[in-house]
Amino acid sequence: MKNLKIGKIKQTTQNKNEYEYRKIEKSYINEISIQKITYNQLQDFLDLHRYLSQSELNKLVQKLKAGFNRAVIEKIIAYADNPMLRVQVPVSFKGIKEVVAFDLEEEIALFRYIATMERLIKSNKCNYDNDTIRNLIICGLFTGTRIGELGSIDYTKHIDFKNKNLIITTTLTKDKNGHIILGN
């Protein structure tokens, strides 16, 4: 919370941090005194979470390390007694997915699909109509912008028609309560 207050992180990062902390708080290791927890207990806890993506596992390890480092700084445990010094980050069962851009044939197939599908939205939670979804997909493909950035565009402020530029300064994000807000 301190990093949020001093501006080192934004609310979205704080939300992600709290999500990781809740995994730890709800687990059996949270019931063990920090002075008594062992390397094996921590390693077993992490191994049980191999169903997570590798980045989620890495974040979980990062949060645990931060907690144990704080315990060392506050002299709750000695540096040599820090069990996180021996913990190995497990490899996710999911593996690491390579991100590859669409090739021309895939883009054409996507354009055909969105042009011919009468109903793109199959959720009553979506506030966008089908035409807006089509336009967001097309604009995202041509500009490389994310959906939150596209959703925050005010055409009177963010589109320079004269110079043919899209000016991205905001994005749709979530506050600490999970409500969608306009962020920078």
Order of alpha helices (4+ residues) and beta strands (2+ residues): alpha-alpha-alpha-alpha-alpha-alpha-alpha-alpha-beta-beta-beta-beta
